């Protein structure tokens, strides 16, 4: 996990052993899925979302919003859904690889939804969640698209990070980790080890999420 040659926040590169099996969303949560939660009066509507495709990733969401969604989904299905931990997220996006991106060391045209990365691109909106090829685990859109919230609180680097795949949290967390880069960012934000932070309760147009759950 991490990158010994990357940004300070990606260091130190370290080995993690996931102690529990998990499932993670094949796609980012879509606008249609988010709106189902809104219709159930369990989530807040996204402002100015008229004209968005139902299959576009839900965005302009805070970490708190994402938590509301997984609580609603858990109640509706009787299964315990949650946000992925940061370690789970990176394991899923790497899909068994150790290169900068799952396909290699350099950005390739048509592999990710980001600025200057090739393929369909529009500064105003991300593409649909299934528009680009999946990684070797069959997961779509983990590079680019929308930044994805994970469970962990933000720490400036990995010194002291858990090595068992659990979330690194604290009771006074005011910022949480986002991963994967956004469609308005260039390729330097879309590599597998890329990580950033945003305020826990603040909505931002580039931020969305995907769900996870622990398996038996």
Secondary structure in CASP SS format (residue, H / E / C, confidence):
PFRMAT SS
TARGET T0000
AUTHOR 0000-0000-0000
METHOD secondary structure of the structure
MODEL  1
X C 1.00
X C 1.00
X C 1.00
X C 1.00
X C 1.00
X C 1.00
X C 1.00
X H 1.00
X H 1.00
X H 1.00
X C 1.00
X C 1.00
X C 1.00
X C 1.00
X C 1.00
X C 1.00
X C 1.00
X C 1.00
X C 1.00
X C 1.00
X C 1.00
X E 1.00
X E 1.00
X E 1.00
X C 1.00
X C 1.00
X C 1.00
X C 1.00
X C 1.00
X E 1.00
X H 1.00
X H 1.00
X H 1.00
X H 1.00
X H 1.00
X H 1.00
X H 1.00
X H 1.00
X H 1.00
X C 1.00
X C 1.00
X C 1.00
X C 1.00
X C 1.00
X C 1.00
X C 1.00
X C 1.00
X C 1.00
X C 1.00
X C 1.00
X C 1.00
X C 1.00
X C 1.00
X C 1.00
X C 1.00
X E 1.00
X E 1.00
X C 1.00
X C 1.00
X C 1.00
X C 1.00
X C 1.00
X H 1.00
X H 1.00
X H 1.00
X H 1.00
X H 1.00
X H 1.00
X H 1.00
X H 1.00
X H 1.00
X H 1.00
X H 1.00
X H 1.00
X H 1.00
X H 1.00
X H 1.00
X C 1.00
X C 1.00
X C 1.00
X E 1.00
X E 1.00
X E 1.00
X C 1.00
X C 1.00
X H 1.00
X H 1.00
X H 1.00
X H 1.00
X H 1.00
X H 1.00
X H 1.00
X H 1.00
X H 1.00
X C 1.00
X C 1.00
X C 1.00
X C 1.00
X C 1.00
X C 1.00
X E 1.00
X C 1.00
X C 1.00
X E 1.00
X C 1.00
X C 1.00
X C 1.00
X C 1.00
X C 1.00
X C 1.00
X C 1.00
X C 1.00
X E 1.00
X C 1.00
X E 1.00
X C 1.00
X C 1.00
X C 1.00
X C 1.00
X C 1.00
X C 1.00
X C 1.00
X C 1.00
X C 1.00
X C 1.00
X C 1.00
X C 1.00
X E 1.00
X C 1.00
X C 1.00
X C 1.00
X C 1.00
X C 1.00
X C 1.00
X C 1.00
X C 1.00
X C 1.00
X C 1.00
X C 1.00
X C 1.00
X C 1.00
X C 1.00
X C 1.00
X E 1.00
X C 1.00
X C 1.00
X E 1.00
X E 1.00
X E 1.00
X E 1.00
X E 1.00
X E 1.00
X E 1.00
X C 1.00
X C 1.00
X C 1.00
X C 1.00
X C 1.00
X C 1.00
X C 1.00
X C 1.00
X C 1.00
X C 1.00
X C 1.00
X C 1.00
X C 1.00
X C 1.00
X C 1.00
X C 1.00
X C 1.00
X C 1.00
X C 1.00
X C 1.00
X C 1.00
X E 1.00
X E 1.00
X E 1.00
X E 1.00
X E 1.00
X C 1.00
X C 1.00
X C 1.00
X C 1.00
X C 1.00
X C 1.00
X E 1.00
X H 1.00
X H 1.00
X H 1.00
X C 1.00
X C 1.00
X C 1.00
X C 1.00
X C 1.00
X E 1.00
X E 1.00
X E 1.00
X E 1.00
X E 1.00
X C 1.00
X C 1.00
X C 1.00
X C 1.00
X C 1.00
X C 1.00
X C 1.00
X E 1.00
X E 1.00
X C 1.00
X C 1.00
X E 1.00
X E 1.00
X E 1.00
X E 1.00
X C 1.00
X C 1.00
END
